[in-house]
Amino acid sequence: MDHPSIICIISTGGTFDKYYDEIKGELTFRESHLPRIIKASRCTLPIQIIPVIAIDSLYMDDSHRAKVAETCLARDEKRIVITHGTDTMVETATVIARANLNKTVVLTGAMVPYALENSDAVFNLGCAITAVQLLPKGVYICMSGKVFAYDKVKKNRQLGIFDGETIGSSWVS
């Protein structure tokens, strides 16, 4: 039985969950890094990890986005974090927002795979887990320590960051 305080983490692949395949010489998917990250982080929150797809977000289409939104809808948890590729994170967030879920959903990802040195995956996941507990119902993107409304952000490919109006920007002087 799900308790309302449980956080659901939905994994969709993206750079976050890629591994380096030494044989092929490319980044590929195996199992998600999430269970190992949660354990190593000593996170004591009740978390349910749900792998939905393992795909580079550049290859996601409307059917993939619908599957992610349907998974959010089907979950009993009111707080959901989604690990997602950064290239089309905003598009998926838009589909989820249109579903009017009455939940708090935070999408996050990584610019560098968790499995590689200097990854931002753990930091971004930690920020997203904190954000999903504090934010009101809605759909958000959390990257590099910043939280954005899904419809007020875009990926700046030249700088490798997300730009937009941050939630709580009026708090920072």
Protein Blocks (a to p, Z undefined) as FASTA:
>chain_A
ZZfkbccdddebjjklpccdfklopacddddfklmmmmmnopabdcddddfbdcdfklpc
fklmmmmmmmmmmpmbfbdcddddfklmmmmmmmmmmnonopacdddddfbdfkbghiak
lmmmmmmmmmmmmpccdddddeehiacdfklcccdfknopaedddehklmpZZ
